Amino acid sequence: MMLIPTHHFRDIERKPEYLQPEKCVPPPQPGPVGTMWFIRDGCGIACAIVTWFLVLYAEFVVLFVMLLPSRDYVYSIINGIVFNLLAFLALASHCRAMLTDPGAVPKGNATKEFIESLQLKPGQVVYKCPKCCSIKPDRAHHCSVCKRCIRKMDHHCPWVNNCVGENNQKYFVLFTMYIALISLHALIMVGFHFLHCFEEDWTRANPVLADQQQAYGLPRQGAAEARISMEKKQPLKVRSTECSSFSPPTTVILLILLCFEGLLFLIFTSVMFGTQVHSICTDETGIERLKRKHQPREHRGSWKAVKETFGGNFSLNWFNPFSRPCDPEPLNDRAWVRQVASLSDTDNTETTEEQSEERKDEDSVEVIDE
């Protein structure tokens, strides 16, 4: 049960009747286990479609521009397996992050009957969200896009069209990690492909470069004879048709676009991955970090928070988007009620006149709009 300083209260209500419970529709019956969660938000759906399109574009360029035309079958097979595996895991993590309930609080449970059933004692309060008419447990925040209060909400991400909360944070972390890995892998392959094709293939197929060779003192016939002798000495070198199935200009455009996409998403997802891992290790969400300011909060052990997020002790299941994280504790009556901080808890803090006035009414505080 969390201790809350009273000077952070606003819109203090002393009786359940002030909550206007007649406007709160009783919560619907919970659906069956495994019911799909999906947010009908146009911007989020568009961003999710763009995410899939960009991954599939990278898949197309890597396979049909770089790997399939190559004669180095070992190189193509190894890189093809690695890239496709990472892309599959990234898209699977994206689907799980998008279609998993992030930890929504039951909607419409701020009814008069439910509040009275909690039997609040002096010094105990409950927080009510006026937007979704729900009693908010500790560390829950309202999302204006999902239109629900989400437990341990970190932020709402349009790229996965969902909030990142306690139930799907693992999938979001895996999504950012696998996107960063395939972006790095694609950039490395693009670099090798540019060097190989430009030096070994496109320079020979380009007549302008041939004229430059002649200008530097190497006649066309001599250049052709040198090229033929080099091909005889190195018969395994690829030719222009083996560097790409497309023309050199088209290939360059496709590779430049892939390079720009890979660099952009490598930076973006690496930063997101780092911030999410930091939030998990410190057991503090992004919203809590922004709101905290001068309010130090007790942190649990970092390893315990990591195990709860990824689902138990370290194993390969940590990197598996099809394994679930640890099930959160069910919400009971104690989860809805919070305890007002006692006077002894605020001895070391500065007490203002406003805090003193609020302290006088501490015993009568019951319900708070937040």
C-alpha positions as CSV (number, residue, x, y, z in Angstrom):
1,M,0.0,0.0,0.0
2,M,1.5,3.3,-1.1
3,L,2.0,6.3,1.2
4,I,1.0,9.5,-0.5
5,P,1.8,13.0,0.7
6,T,-1.5,14.9,1.0
7,H,-0.1,18.1,-0.8
8,H,-0.4,16.2,-4.1
9,F,-4.1,15.7,-3.7
10,R,-6.5,17.7,-5.9
11,D,-10.2,17.8,-6.1
12,I,-10.6,16.1,-2.8
13,E,-13.9,14.4,-2.3
14,R,-15.1,13.3,1.1
15,K,-18.1,11.2,0.2
16,P,-18.7,8.7,-2.6
17,E,-21.8,10.6,-3.7
18,Y,-19.6,13.4,-5.0
19,L,-18.2,11.0,-7.6
20,Q,-21.5,11.2,-9.5
21,P,-21.7,7.4,-9.5
22,E,-24.9,7.5,-11.7
23,K,-22.7,8.5,-14.6
24,C,-20.5,5.5,-14.1
25,V,-21.8,2.5,-16.0
26,P,-21.0,-0.8,-14.2
27,P,-18.0,-2.6,-15.7
28,P,-18.8,-5.3,-18.3
29,Q,-18.1,-8.9,-17.6
30,P,-14.5,-9.8,-18.3
31,G,-14.0,-11.5,-21.6
32,P,-12.4,-15.0,-22.0
33,V,-8.7,-15.4,-21.5
34,G,-6.7,-14.6,-24.6
35,T,-9.2,-12.1,-26.0
36,M,-7.4,-10.0,-28.6
37,W,-6.8,-6.4,-27.7
38,F,-6.8,-3.8,-30.6
39,I,-6.9,0.0,-30.5
40,R,-9.0,1.6,-33.3
41,D,-6.8,4.6,-33.8
42,G,-6.3,5.8,-37.4
43,C,-2.8,7.3,-36.8
44,G,-1.7,4.2,-34.9
45,I,-3.0,1.8,-37.6
46,A,-1.2,3.9,-40.3
47,C,2.1,3.8,-38.3
48,A,1.8,0.0,-37.8
49,I,1.2,-0.5,-41.5
50,V,4.2,1.7,-42.4
51,T,6.3,-0.3,-39.9
52,W,5.5,-3.6,-41.7
53,F,6.0,-2.0,-45.1
54,L,9.5,-0.8,-44.2
55,V,10.5,-4.2,-42.8
56,L,9.2,-5.9,-46.0
57,Y,11.0,-3.4,-48.2
58,A,14.3,-4.2,-46.4
59,E,13.5,-7.9,-46.9
60,F,13.0,-7.3,-50.6
61,V,16.2,-5.4,-51.1
62,V,18.3,-7.8,-49.1
63,L,17.0,-10.9,-50.8
64,F,16.5,-9.8,-54.4
65,V,19.2,-7.2,-54.8
66,M,22.0,-8.4,-52.6
67,L,21.8,-12.1,-51.7
68,L,20.0,-14.1,-54.5
69,P,22.2,-12.7,-57.4
70,S,25.4,-13.5,-55.5
71,R,27.5,-16.6,-56.4
72,D,28.9,-16.9,-52.9
73,Y,26.2,-19.4,-51.8
74,V,27.6,-19.7,-48.2
75,Y,27.5,-15.9,-47.7
76,S,23.9,-15.7,-49.1
77,I,22.6,-18.6,-47.1
78,I,24.1,-17.5,-43.8
79,N,23.1,-13.9,-44.1
80,G,19.7,-14.8,-45.5
81,I,18.9,-17.1,-42.6
82,V,20.1,-14.6,-40.0
83,F,18.3,-11.6,-41.6
84,N,15.0,-13.5,-42.1
85,L,15.0,-14.9,-38.6
86,L,15.6,-11.4,-37.1
87,A,12.9,-9.9,-39.3
88,F,10.4,-12.6,-38.3
89,L,11.1,-12.1,-34.6
90,A,10.8,-8.3,-35.0
91,L,7.4,-8.6,-36.7
92,A,6.2,-11.2,-34.2
93,S,7.2,-8.9,-31.3
94,H,5.4,-6.1,-33.0
95,C,2.2,-8.1,-33.3
96,R,2.4,-9.2,-29.6
97,A,3.1,-5.6,-28.5
98,M,0.1,-4.3,-30.5
99,L,-2.4,-7.1,-29.7
100,T,-1.7,-7.6,-26.0
101,D,-3.6,-5.9,-23.3
102,P,-1.0,-3.6,-21.7
103,G,-2.7,-3.8,-18.3
104,A,-6.0,-1.9,-18.6
105,V,-7.9,-1.2,-15.4
106,P,-11.5,-2.4,-15.4
107,K,-13.6,0.4,-16.9
108,G,-16.5,1.9,-15.0
109,N,-15.8,0.4,-11.6
110,A,-16.0,3.7,-9.7
111,T,-19.6,3.0,-8.7
112,K,-21.1,3.9,-5.3
113,E,-21.6,0.3,-4.4
114,F,-18.0,-0.6,-5.2
115,I,-16.5,2.3,-3.3
116,E,-18.7,1.5,-0.3
117,S,-17.7,-2.1,-0.5
118,L,-14.1,-1.1,0.1
119,Q,-15.0,0.2,3.6
120,L,-12.5,3.0,3.7
121,K,-10.9,3.7,7.0
122,P,-9.7,7.1,8.3
123,G,-6.6,8.1,6.4
124,Q,-7.4,5.8,3.4
125,V,-8.1,7.2,-0.1
126,V,-9.0,5.9,-3.5
127,Y,-8.2,7.6,-6.8
128,K,-10.9,7.9,-9.4
129,C,-10.3,8.7,-13.1
130,P,-13.1,11.0,-14.3
131,K,-12.3,10.2,-17.9
132,C,-12.9,6.4,-17.9
133,C,-14.8,6.3,-14.5
134,S,-12.4,3.8,-13.0
135,I,-10.8,3.4,-9.6
136,K,-7.0,3.8,-10.3
137,P,-4.7,1.4,-8.5
138,D,-1.1,2.5,-7.7
139,R,1.1,3.4,-10.7
140,A,-1.8,3.5,-13.2
141,H,-2.2,6.3,-15.6
142,H,-4.9,7.3,-18.1
143,C,-4.2,7.1,-21.9
144,S,-6.2,9.5,-24.0
145,V,-5.7,7.3,-27.1
146,C,-6.6,4.0,-25.6
147,K,-9.3,5.7,-23.4
148,R,-8.3,3.5,-20.5
149,C,-6.2,3.6,-17.4
150,I,-3.1,1.4,-17.9
151,R,-1.1,-0.1,-15.1
152,K,2.6,0.8,-15.1
153,M,2.0,2.8,-18.3
154,D,5.3,4.0,-19.8
155,H,4.0,5.8,-22.9
156,H,1.7,5.3,-25.9
157,C,3.6,4.3,-29.0
158,P,1.9,4.9,-32.3
159,W,4.4,2.5,-34.1
160,V,2.8,-0.4,-32.2
161,N,-0.6,1.3,-31.9
162,N,-0.8,0.6,-28.2
163,C,0.3,1.7,-24.8
164,V,3.5,0.2,-23.3
165,G,2.5,-1.2,-19.9
166,E,3.2,-4.0,-17.5
167,N,1.8,-6.7,-19.8
168,N,3.5,-5.9,-23.1
169,Q,6.7,-4.1,-22.2
170,K,8.7,-7.2,-22.9
171,Y,7.4,-7.4,-26.4
172,F,8.1,-3.7,-27.0
173,V,11.7,-4.1,-25.8
174,L,12.1,-7.2,-28.1
175,F,10.6,-5.2,-31.0
176,T,13.1,-2.4,-30.6
177,M,16.0,-4.8,-30.1
178,Y,15.3,-6.9,-33.2
179,I,14.6,-3.8,-35.4
180,A,18.0,-2.4,-34.3
181,L,19.7,-5.7,-35.1
182,I,18.2,-6.0,-38.6
183,S,19.0,-2.4,-39.3
184,L,22.6,-2.9,-38.3
185,H,22.8,-6.2,-40.3
186,A,21.3,-4.5,-43.4
187,L,23.8,-1.6,-43.2
188,I,26.7,-4.0,-43.0
189,M,25.5,-5.9,-46.1
190,V,24.9,-2.7,-48.0
191,G,28.4,-1.6,-47.3
192,F,30.0,-4.8,-48.5
193,H,27.7,-4.8,-51.6
194,F,28.6,-1.3,-52.6
195,L,32.4,-2.0,-52.3
196,H,32.2,-5.3,-54.1
197,C,30.0,-4.1,-57.0
198,F,31.5,-0.7,-57.5
199,E,35.1,-1.9,-57.6
200,E,34.7,-5.3,-59.3
201,D,31.7,-4.8,-61.6
202,W,30.1,-1.5,-62.3
203,T,33.4,0.3,-63.2
204,R,33.9,-2.2,-66.0
205,A,30.3,-1.9,-67.3
206,N,30.4,1.9,-67.3
207,P,31.8,3.4,-70.6
208,V,32.5,6.7,-68.9
209,L,35.0,5.0,-66.6
210,A,36.5,3.2,-69.5
211,D,37.1,6.6,-71.2
212,Q,38.7,7.8,-68.0
213,Q,41.0,4.8,-68.1
214,Q,42.0,5.7,-71.6
215,A,42.6,9.3,-70.5
216,Y,45.0,8.1,-67.9
217,G,47.1,6.4,-70.6
218,L,45.5,2.9,-70.7
219,P,44.0,2.4,-74.2
220,R,40.7,0.6,-74.7
221,Q,42.3,-2.5,-76.2
222,G,44.8,-2.6,-73.4
223,A,42.1,-2.2,-70.8
224,A,40.0,-5.0,-72.4
225,E,43.1,-7.3,-72.6
226,A,43.9,-6.6,-69.0
227,R,40.3,-7.3,-68.0
228,I,40.3,-10.6,-69.9
229,S,43.6,-11.7,-68.4
230,M,42.3,-10.8,-64.9
231,E,39.1,-12.8,-65.4
232,K,41.2,-15.8,-66.5
233,K,43.3,-15.5,-63.4
234,Q,40.2,-15.0,-61.2
235,P,37.4,-17.0,-62.8
236,L,35.2,-16.9,-59.7
237,K,34.7,-13.1,-59.7
238,V,31.1,-12.1,-60.3
239,R,29.9,-10.2,-63.4
240,S,27.5,-7.4,-63.7
241,T,24.4,-9.7,-64.0
242,E,25.5,-11.4,-60.7
243,C,25.9,-8.2,-58.7
244,S,22.1,-7.4,-58.9
245,S,19.1,-8.4,-60.9
246,F,18.5,-4.7,-61.6
247,S,20.4,-2.1,-63.5
248,P,23.2,-0.3,-61.7
249,P,21.2,3.0,-61.3
250,T,18.2,1.2,-59.9
251,T,20.4,-0.9,-57.6
252,V,22.1,2.2,-56.2
253,I,18.7,3.9,-55.5
254,L,17.4,0.9,-53.7
255,L,20.5,0.5,-51.7
256,I,20.6,4.2,-50.7
257,L,17.0,4.1,-49.6
258,L,17.7,1.0,-47.5
259,C,20.8,2.6,-46.1
260,F,18.9,5.7,-45.0
261,E,16.1,3.6,-43.5
262,G,18.5,1.3,-41.7
263,L,20.5,4.2,-40.2
264,L,17.4,6.1,-39.1
265,F,15.8,3.1,-37.4
266,L,19.1,1.9,-35.9
267,I,19.5,5.2,-34.1
268,F,15.8,5.5,-33.1
269,T,15.3,1.9,-31.9
270,S,18.6,1.8,-30.1
271,V,17.7,4.9,-28.0
272,M,14.2,3.4,-27.3
273,F,15.8,0.1,-26.3
274,G,18.2,1.8,-23.9
275,T,15.5,3.9,-22.3
276,Q,13.2,0.9,-21.8
277,V,15.9,-1.2,-20.3
278,H,16.8,1.7,-17.9
279,S,13.1,2.0,-16.9
280,I,12.9,-1.7,-16.2
281,C,16.1,-1.8,-14.2
282,T,15.1,1.2,-12.1
283,D,11.5,0.1,-11.9
284,E,10.3,3.5,-12.9
285,T,8.2,4.2,-16.0
286,G,8.7,7.2,-18.2
287,I,5.6,9.0,-16.9
288,E,6.7,8.4,-13.3
289,R,10.2,9.8,-14.1
290,L,8.7,13.0,-15.6
291,K,6.3,13.5,-12.6
292,R,8.7,12.6,-9.9
293,K,10.8,15.8,-9.8
294,H,11.7,16.2,-6.1
295,Q,9.8,13.1,-4.9
296,P,12.2,10.2,-4.4
297,R,10.5,6.9,-4.7
298,E,11.5,3.6,-3.3
299,H,12.9,1.3,-6.0
300,R,12.9,-2.5,-5.9
301,G,15.9,-4.6,-6.8
302,S,16.8,-4.1,-10.5
303,W,17.2,-7.9,-11.2
304,K,13.8,-8.7,-9.7
305,A,12.1,-6.1,-11.9
306,V,13.9,-7.5,-15.0
307,K,12.8,-11.0,-14.2
308,E,9.2,-9.9,-13.7
309,T,9.2,-8.1,-17.0
310,F,10.8,-10.9,-19.1
311,G,9.2,-13.9,-17.3
312,G,11.4,-15.6,-14.7
313,N,15.1,-16.4,-14.5
314,F,17.3,-15.7,-17.5
315,S,16.8,-18.1,-20.4
316,L,16.2,-18.1,-24.1
317,N,12.5,-17.3,-23.4
318,W,13.6,-13.8,-22.6
319,F,14.2,-13.3,-26.3
320,N,11.1,-15.3,-27.4
321,P,8.1,-13.0,-28.3
322,F,5.8,-16.0,-27.9
323,S,6.6,-16.5,-24.2
324,R,4.6,-14.5,-21.7
325,P,6.1,-12.3,-18.9
326,C,5.3,-13.0,-15.3
327,D,1.5,-12.7,-14.6
328,P,0.8,-9.5,-12.6
329,E,-0.7,-9.8,-9.2
330,P,-4.5,-9.8,-9.4
331,L,-6.2,-6.6,-8.2
332,N,-7.8,-7.0,-4.8
333,D,-9.4,-4.5,-2.4
334,R,-6.0,-3.5,-1.1
335,A,-4.8,-2.6,-4.6
336,W,-7.5,0.1,-4.9
337,V,-6.9,1.7,-1.6
338,R,-3.9,4.0,-0.8
339,Q,-2.8,5.2,2.6
340,V,-2.3,8.9,3.4
341,A,1.2,9.6,4.6
342,S,1.4,10.0,8.4
343,L,3.0,13.1,10.1
344,S,6.1,11.1,11.0
345,D,6.7,10.4,7.3
346,T,6.9,14.1,6.5
347,D,9.2,15.3,9.3
348,N,12.1,15.7,6.9
349,T,10.1,17.7,4.3
350,E,9.2,21.3,4.2
351,T,5.6,21.9,5.5
352,T,3.7,24.8,3.9
353,E,0.6,26.6,5.2
354,E,-1.4,24.9,2.5
355,Q,-0.2,21.5,3.5
356,S,-1.1,22.2,7.1
357,E,-4.7,23.2,6.1
358,E,-5.0,19.9,4.1
359,R,-3.6,17.9,7.0
360,K,-6.5,19.1,9.2
361,D,-9.0,17.3,7.0
362,E,-6.8,14.1,6.6
363,D,-9.1,11.8,8.5
364,S,-12.1,12.7,6.4
365,V,-10.5,12.2,3.0
366,E,-12.0,9.3,1.1
367,V,-12.2,9.7,-2.7
368,I,-10.0,11.8,-4.9
369,D,-10.4,12.7,-8.6
370,E,-7.2,12.5,-10.5
